């Protein structure tokens, strides 16, 4: 059985005062919660791992460099992320692909670096609104999967997150049929490439304006194993109901 995962991406939000939300989240988790991963800014990684010590919450970074060390001002390596106590790292988020022009090859190199450091890579894929309107969604998703995932993928080192770019932070949510179509396609593609054992074991998360009001319906979709949540993960009062909905799915 695949793990259920509720991941929160704080993006460029949060200071030391925000760590109190982690305590509130830990206190509000349901009994037998799913796997919970919070990804704060890199400035908070070490303090976040300390703040969640002894709780079910794991901490992840929002990016890492493909190289382990070197003259890369402003970047952090996967080994630095691991050294902070974090266990996961988000890679290939649409905001990185767009604003920083990251390619599938870049994401694949970073994924290898994450694995080498003992981190679980949360690899993001997703289409733009123009690509959706042009009926290119599955072609885009398939290409990103092929280019972003190294051959040594398994359920221990990788999580896939489908985030339709046009739904991130916009309040727009694909129909249940659209979510199911893409997640079923991803599952089939993974099985075709990596075999049934690995392809069926890899967790698939949905991301894109997930809220307490739509979480139950989304988590009922076959091949949706959890969510990668943005704004609604910043406050425990907003994220706890999403985690609870996943626990009950």
N, C-alpha and C positions, 0 to 999 in steps of 0.2 A: 504494500500500500504506500502510495506517495505521501510525503509529509505535507501538511497544510502550513502555509507560510504567510504571515502578515508582515510586510516590510514597509517601513516609513522613510521617505526621502525628505529630509528637512531642507534640502537645497541651500541657498545662501541665506539662511535664517538661523538665529540662535546665538546667545551669549551664555556666560556662566549661569546667569539667572534661569535660563531655560532648562537646566538640568533638573530642576524641581518637577518638571513634567514627567521625567523618567520615573521618579518615585511615585507620582500619582498614577502613572500607567501601570507600574508593577502592582500597586495596591488594588487597582481596578480590574486586573485580569481575571477571567473566569477560571473556575476549577478545570484542570486538565486543558490548559490553553494550547493553541497551535504554536508553532515556532514564531517568535516575534523578533524582528530585526529592525533596529532604528539606525539610520544613517545620518548623523549630524555633520556639520562642517568639520574639516580636519582639525581646526583649533580646539574642538571639544572632544576629540576621539579618546584621548587618555583619560580625561575626567569622566567621560561618559562610561567607559568600561569600569572605572572605579565605582561610579554611582550605581551601576546595575549589578555589581558583584553579588553573587548569592541569589539573584532573581532569575526568572526564565528569559529575561531580555538579553539578546545578543546585539553587538554593535558592529556596524559596517561603515566603510568610507564611501564617498561619492565618486571617486575616481582614483587611479594610480598611474604612474608612468610605466612604460614598457621596460625601461632600463632599471637596474637595481641601484645604481648610483651614478653620479657624474655631474657635469656642468649644465644643469637644467634648473635654472633659477625659478623658484616659485612652485616647482612640482614636488610631489612626494612619491616615493617608490612603494611597491607592494610590501617589501620587507619592513619599511617604516610603519605602514599601516598595521602589519602584524605585530610589530614591536609595541604598538600602543595598546594591544590587547584585543583589537578588533578581529572579527572572524570572517567578515564578508566585505565585498567591494562591488559597487554598482559600476558597470562598464557599458559604454555605447549608448548612454542616455541620449535621447533626441536633442537635448539642449547642448550636449557635447558634440554630437555629430553636426549640428547646424552651426552654432556659434564658434566652435573650434575646428570645424571642417574635418572631424575625425572620420576616417574611412573604415570599411569593414576590416581591412588589413590591420589598421591601427588597433581596432578592438580585439582582434585575434591575438596580436602581440601582447596586449595588456592582459588578456585572459591567461596566456601562458605564464606571464610574470606573476599574476595572482596565484595561480596553482603552485608555482615554484616556492612562493612564500607561505604556502599552507592555507591560503584564503579560498573561500567559496566565491566564485564569480556570479554576479547577477547580471546577465547579459541582456540588454534591452534591444528590442526591434520594434518597428512601427512605421506606418505610412503617413504621408501628409494628406491634407484635405484634397489637394489637387490630384494626387495619385489615387485617392479613393474615388473621386469623381470621374477619373479617367478609366476606372475599372482595372487598375494596376495593382491593387492591394496584395493579392497573393503572389504576384511576380516579385514585388518589392520585398515582401516578407521572406519568400524563398531565397532570394539573392542575399539578403542580410544573414539568414541562417547559414547558408553555405559559406559565406565569406568571413563571418565573425567567429565561428566555432572551430577550434582545433580538433584534430582527430581523437584526442585522448579524453573526450568528454565522458563524464559519468555522473550519476546522481549525487555523488558526494562532493564533487568539485564545481558543479554548475547548476544554476537556476536560470530559466528563460522567462523574461518579462515582456509581454506584448503590450505596448502602449501606443494606441493610435494618436499620432501627434496632434491631430485636430481636436482631440478630447482632453488633452492635458491642461488642466487649470481653466478650461473654458466653460465648464458646466454642461457641455455637450457629451452625451453618452451614446455609443453605438447601440443599435437594437440588440436584444438577446440573440436573435438569429445571426447578426453580423459577428458578435463575439464568438458564438459557437462555431461559425464557419471558419474563422481564423484559427481558433485554438485546435479544432479538429485537423485543419490543414497542417499546423505546426507539428502536432502529434504524429501524423502520417509521415511527414517529411523526416522527422527524427528517427522513426522506426526504419524508414527506408535507408537512411544513411548509416545509422549506428546499430541497427538490429533491434529486435523486439524487446530484449531484456533491458537495454539501456534506454531505448526510445520511449518505452512505457514507464520507466522509472523517473525520468527527468521531470521535476516540478515545473508547471507552467503558471505564471502569475498574470493577472490582468491589471492594467493600470490606465487611468484616464477618468478623472472626476468620480472616483469611488467615494461614496458617502454612506452613512448609516442607513439612509433612506432607500438606497438601491443595492446595498451589499448582499442581502439575503437572496435576491433574484439573480444577481451575478454569480454568486457562489454555488447556486443550484445548477449552473451550466456544466455539462460534462467537459472534462479536461481543463477546467479552471480550478487550480489547486491553491489559490490565494490571491493576494493583491500586492501591488507596489503602489503605495499611496503617497501623494504629495502633501498639499495643504492641510488635509484632514488629519495628518499625523503629527502636526505641530502641537496640538493640545490633547491631553489625555482624554478629556471629556468627549472629544470628537472621534478619537481613534479607538477607544475601548469598545464602543458598540460595533465597530467594524470587526475587531478581533473576536468579539462574542458571536457575531453572525457567522464568522468562519468556523469557530469552534463547534457550532451547532449544525453546520452543513454536512 
